[in-house]
C-alpha cells in the first residue's frame, strides 16, 4: 500500500494541514472508497475566507452554507468512524 499522503490529491495537501490518526486515511480509502472520494471532492470544493471566519452568526454564518452539497450524507445512512481526521 502507498504511503497515506499519496492517497490525498495535491490540491488538498496544499490547502489543508493533514494528520492521519490511527491509519484513518488508509482505512477510509480501503473500507469506504466511495465516501473517501466524496470527502476529497468536498474538501477540494470547500473554501472560506478570513472575512467568513470573522463574521458572527454561529450556524447562520456563511461557513456552513459553503460546505458542498455533494457531500451531504444520504437520508438514513449512518457510518461510524473512530478518530478520522483529514
C-alpha positions as CSV (number, residue, x, y, z in Angstrom):
1,X,0.0,0.0,0.0
2,X,1.1,3.5,-0.7
3,X,2.0,6.0,2.0
4,X,-1.2,7.7,3.1
5,X,-0.1,11.1,1.7
6,X,-0.1,9.5,-1.8
7,X,-3.8,8.9,-1.4
8,X,-4.6,12.6,-0.9
9,X,-4.9,14.8,-4.0
10,X,-2.3,17.5,-4.4
11,X,-4.8,20.4,-4.2
12,X,-6.0,19.2,-0.8
13,X,-2.4,18.8,0.5
14,X,-1.7,22.4,-0.5
15,X,-5.0,23.7,1.1
16,X,-5.1,21.9,4.5
17,X,-2.8,20.7,7.3
18,X,-3.3,16.9,7.3
19,X,-2.9,14.3,10.0
20,X,-3.6,10.6,9.9
21,X,-4.7,9.3,13.2
22,X,-4.7,5.5,13.7
23,X,-4.3,5.0,9.9
24,X,-7.7,6.6,9.3
25,X,-6.9,7.6,5.7
26,X,-5.9,4.1,4.7
27,X,-8.9,2.6,6.5
28,X,-11.4,5.0,4.9
29,X,-9.8,4.6,1.5
30,X,-9.9,0.8,1.6
31,X,-13.2,0.2,3.5
32,X,-15.3,3.0,2.1
33,X,-13.7,4.2,-1.2
34,X,-16.9,6.0,-2.3
35,X,-17.0,8.0,0.9
36,X,-13.3,8.7,0.7
37,X,-13.6,10.1,-2.8
38,X,-16.7,12.1,-1.9
39,X,-14.8,13.7,1.1
40,X,-11.9,14.5,-1.1
41,X,-14.2,16.2,-3.7
42,X,-16.0,18.1,-0.9
43,X,-12.6,19.3,0.5
44,X,-11.5,20.4,-2.9
45,X,-14.6,22.5,-3.4
46,X,-14.7,23.9,0.1
47,X,-13.2,27.4,0.6
48,X,-13.6,30.0,3.3
49,X,-12.1,33.4,3.7
50,X,-10.8,35.4,6.7
51,X,-14.0,37.5,6.4
52,X,-16.1,34.3,6.7
53,X,-14.3,33.4,9.9
54,X,-14.6,36.9,11.4
55,X,-18.3,37.2,10.6
56,X,-20.6,36.4,13.6
57,X,-23.6,34.3,13.3
58,X,-22.7,30.8,14.5
59,X,-24.5,28.2,12.4
60,X,-26.1,31.0,10.5
61,X,-22.8,32.3,9.3
62,X,-21.6,31.8,5.7
63,X,-19.3,28.9,6.5
64,X,-21.8,26.1,6.9
65,X,-23.6,27.3,3.7
66,X,-20.3,26.9,1.8
67,X,-19.9,23.2,2.5
68,X,-20.5,21.4,-0.8
69,X,-23.9,19.7,-1.1
70,X,-22.1,16.9,-2.9
71,X,-21.1,15.5,0.5
72,X,-24.3,15.7,2.4
73,X,-25.0,12.3,4.0
74,X,-27.9,10.4,2.4
75,X,-31.1,10.0,4.4
76,X,-30.9,7.0,6.7
77,X,-27.2,6.5,6.1
78,X,-25.1,6.2,9.2
79,X,-21.4,5.5,9.3
80,X,-19.2,5.5,12.4
81,X,-15.6,6.4,12.1
82,X,-13.3,6.4,15.1
83,X,-10.6,9.1,15.1
84,X,-10.9,10.1,11.5
85,X,-9.2,13.4,10.9
86,X,-8.1,14.5,7.4
